[in-house]
Amino acid sequence: MIRWLVIGLLLFGLTTGVRRGWLQVRWALMLHELGVPFVAKPGAQAECTPAAAASSAREAR
C-alpha cells in the first residue's frame, strides 16, 4: 500500500513541476534521441538538436 502512495506522490510531484515550469520537457530532443520521425514546427528550423544543445553548452562555459 505504501508503494502506491509513493508512486502517486511521485506522479503528482512530476505533473505539478511540469505545470508550474520547474521541469521542462524538450519533446523535440527526446523524440530525436528515440529515433521517432516527427515534424516539430512545419517550415521552422529545429532549435533542439543535439548539435545546438552541445554548442549552447559550450558557450555557457
SETOR-44200 format. One record per atom (N, C-alpha, C): atom name; residue number from 1; x, y, z; residue in one letter. Coordinates in Angstrom, 1 decimal, padded with zeros to 4 digits. Layout:
[CA,NUM,[X,Y,Z],a]
...
# end
This chain:
[N,1,[000.8,-001.2,000.0],m]
[CA,1,[000.0,000.0,000.0],m]
[C,1,[000.9,001.3,000.0],m]
[N,2,[002.0,001.2,000.7],i]
[CA,2,[002.9,002.4,000.8],i]
[C,2,[003.5,002.6,-000.6],i]
[N,3,[003.7,001.5,-001.3],r]
[CA,3,[004.3,001.6,-002.6],r]
[C,3,[003.4,002.5,-003.5],r]
[N,4,[002.1,002.2,-003.5],w]
[CA,4,[001.1,003.0,-004.3],w]
[C,4,[001.1,004.5,-003.9],w]
[N,5,[001.2,004.7,-002.6],l]
[CA,5,[001.3,006.1,-002.1],l]
[C,5,[002.5,006.8,-002.6],l]
[N,6,[003.6,006.2,-002.6],v]
[CA,6,[004.9,006.8,-003.1],v]
[C,6,[004.8,007.0,-004.6],v]
[N,7,[004.3,006.1,-005.3],i]
[CA,7,[004.1,006.3,-006.8],i]
[C,7,[003.2,007.4,-007.1],i]
[N,8,[002.1,007.5,-006.3],g]
[CA,8,[001.1,008.6,-006.5],g]
[C,8,[001.7,009.9,-006.2],g]
[N,9,[002.5,010.0,-005.1],l]
[CA,9,[003.2,011.3,-004.8],l]
[C,9,[004.2,011.7,-005.8],l]
[N,10,[004.9,010.7,-006.3],l]
[CA,10,[005.9,011.0,-007.4],l]
[C,10,[005.3,011.5,-008.6],l]
[N,11,[004.2,010.9,-009.1],l]
[CA,11,[003.5,011.4,-010.3],l]
[C,11,[002.9,012.7,-010.0],l]
[N,12,[002.3,013.0,-008.8],f]
[CA,12,[001.8,014.3,-008.5],f]
[C,12,[002.8,015.3,-008.5],f]
[N,13,[004.0,015.0,-008.0],g]
[CA,13,[005.1,016.0,-008.0],g]
[C,13,[005.6,016.3,-009.4],g]
[N,14,[005.7,015.3,-010.2],l]
[CA,14,[006.2,015.5,-011.6],l]
[C,14,[005.2,016.3,-012.4],l]
[N,15,[003.9,016.0,-012.3],t]
[CA,15,[002.9,016.8,-013.0],t]
[C,15,[002.9,018.3,-012.5],t]
[N,16,[003.0,018.4,-011.2],t]
[CA,16,[003.0,019.8,-010.7],t]
[C,16,[004.2,020.5,-011.1],t]
[N,17,[005.4,019.9,-011.2],g]
[CA,17,[006.6,020.5,-011.6],g]
[C,17,[006.6,020.9,-013.1],g]
[N,18,[006.0,020.1,-013.9],v]
[CA,18,[005.9,020.4,-015.3],v]
[C,18,[004.9,021.5,-015.5],v]
[N,19,[003.8,021.5,-014.8],r]
[CA,19,[002.8,022.5,-015.0],r]
[C,19,[003.3,023.9,-014.5],r]
[N,20,[004.0,023.9,-013.5],r]
[CA,20,[004.5,025.2,-012.9],r]
[C,20,[005.8,025.7,-013.6],r]
[N,21,[006.4,024.9,-014.4],g]
[CA,21,[007.6,025.3,-015.1],g]
[C,21,[008.9,024.9,-014.4],g]
[N,22,[008.8,024.2,-013.3],w]
[CA,22,[010.0,023.8,-012.6],w]
[C,22,[010.8,022.8,-013.4],w]
[N,23,[010.1,021.9,-014.2],l]
[CA,23,[010.7,020.9,-015.1],l]
[C,23,[010.3,021.2,-016.5],l]
[N,24,[011.2,021.1,-017.4],q]
[CA,24,[010.9,021.4,-018.8],q]
[C,24,[011.2,020.1,-019.6],q]
[N,25,[010.2,019.7,-020.4],v]
[CA,25,[010.3,018.6,-021.3],v]
[C,25,[010.6,019.1,-022.7],v]
[N,26,[011.8,018.8,-023.2],r]
[CA,26,[012.1,019.2,-024.6],r]
[C,26,[011.7,018.0,-025.5],r]
[N,27,[010.5,018.0,-026.0],w]
[CA,27,[009.9,016.9,-026.7],w]
[C,27,[010.7,016.7,-028.0],w]
[N,28,[011.1,017.7,-028.7],a]
[CA,28,[011.8,017.6,-030.0],a]
[C,28,[013.1,016.8,-029.8],a]
[N,29,[013.9,017.2,-028.8],l]
[CA,29,[015.1,016.5,-028.5],l]
[C,29,[014.9,015.1,-028.0],l]
[N,30,[013.9,014.8,-027.2],m]
[CA,30,[013.6,013.5,-026.7],m]
[C,30,[013.2,012.6,-027.9],m]
[N,31,[012.3,013.1,-028.8],l]
[CA,31,[011.9,012.3,-029.9],l]
[C,31,[013.0,012.0,-030.9],l]
[N,32,[013.9,013.0,-031.0],h]
[CA,32,[015.1,012.8,-031.9],h]
[C,32,[016.0,011.7,-031.3],h]
[N,33,[016.2,011.7,-030.0],e]
[CA,33,[017.1,010.7,-029.4],e]
[C,33,[016.5,009.3,-029.5],e]
[N,34,[015.1,009.3,-029.5],l]
[CA,34,[014.5,008.0,-029.6],l]
[C,34,[014.4,007.5,-031.0],l]
[N,35,[014.7,008.4,-032.0],g]
[CA,35,[014.6,008.0,-033.4],g]
[C,35,[013.2,008.0,-034.0],g]
[N,36,[012.3,008.7,-033.3],v]
[CA,36,[010.9,008.8,-033.8],v]
[C,36,[010.9,009.9,-034.9],v]
[N,37,[010.4,009.6,-036.1],p]
[CA,37,[010.2,010.7,-037.1],p]
[C,37,[009.1,011.6,-036.7],p]
[N,38,[009.3,012.9,-036.8],f]
[CA,38,[008.3,013.9,-036.4],f]
[C,38,[008.7,015.2,-037.1],f]
[N,39,[007.7,016.1,-037.1],v]
[CA,39,[007.9,017.5,-037.6],v]
[C,39,[007.5,018.4,-036.4],v]
[N,40,[008.5,019.0,-035.8],a]
[CA,40,[008.2,019.8,-034.6],a]
[C,40,[007.3,021.0,-035.0],a]
[N,41,[007.8,021.8,-035.9],k]
[CA,41,[007.1,023.0,-036.4],k]
[C,41,[007.3,023.0,-037.9],k]
[N,42,[006.2,022.8,-038.7],p]
[CA,42,[006.4,022.8,-040.1],p]
[C,42,[006.9,024.1,-040.7],p]
[N,43,[008.0,024.1,-041.4],g]
[CA,43,[008.5,025.3,-042.0],g]
[C,43,[009.5,026.0,-041.1],g]
[N,44,[009.6,025.6,-039.9],a]
[CA,44,[010.6,026.3,-039.0],a]
[C,44,[011.8,025.4,-038.8],a]
[N,45,[012.9,026.1,-038.5],q]
[CA,45,[014.1,025.3,-038.3],q]
[C,45,[014.2,024.8,-036.9],q]
[N,46,[014.6,023.6,-036.7],a]
[CA,46,[014.6,022.9,-035.4],a]
[C,46,[015.6,023.6,-034.5],a]
[N,47,[015.2,023.9,-033.2],e]
[CA,47,[016.0,024.6,-032.3],e]
[C,47,[016.7,023.6,-031.3],e]
[N,48,[016.0,022.4,-031.1],c]
[CA,48,[016.5,021.5,-030.1],c]
[C,48,[017.2,020.3,-030.7],c]
[N,49,[018.2,020.5,-031.4],t]
[CA,49,[019.0,019.4,-032.0],t]
[C,49,[020.2,019.1,-031.1],t]
[N,50,[020.7,018.0,-031.1],p]
[CA,50,[021.9,017.7,-030.3],p]
[C,50,[023.1,018.6,-030.6],p]
[N,51,[023.3,019.0,-031.8],a]
[CA,51,[024.4,019.9,-032.1],a]
[C,51,[024.1,021.2,-031.5],a]
[N,52,[022.9,021.7,-031.5],a]
[CA,52,[022.6,023.0,-030.9],a]
[C,52,[022.7,022.9,-029.4],a]
[N,53,[022.3,021.8,-028.8],a]
[CA,53,[022.5,021.7,-027.4],a]
[C,53,[023.9,021.7,-027.0],a]
[N,54,[024.8,021.0,-027.8],a]
[CA,54,[026.2,020.9,-027.4],a]
[C,54,[026.8,022.3,-027.6],a]
[N,55,[026.5,023.0,-028.7],s]
[CA,55,[027.1,024.3,-028.9],s]
[C,55,[026.7,025.3,-027.8],s]
[N,56,[025.4,025.3,-027.4],s]
[CA,56,[025.0,026.2,-026.3],s]
[C,56,[025.6,025.9,-025.0],s]
[N,57,[025.9,024.6,-024.8],a]
[CA,57,[026.5,024.2,-023.5],a]
[C,57,[028.0,024.7,-023.5],a]
[N,58,[028.6,024.6,-024.7],r]
[CA,58,[030.0,025.1,-024.7],r]
[C,58,[030.0,026.6,-024.6],r]
[N,59,[029.0,027.3,-025.1],e]
[CA,59,[029.0,028.8,-025.0],e]
[C,59,[028.7,029.2,-023.6],e]
[N,60,[028.0,028.4,-022.8],a]
[CA,60,[027.6,028.8,-021.4],a]
[C,60,[028.9,028.7,-020.5],a]
[N,61,[029.9,027.9,-020.9],r]
[CA,61,[031.0,027.7,-020.1],r]
[C,61,[031.9,028.9,-020.2],r]
# end
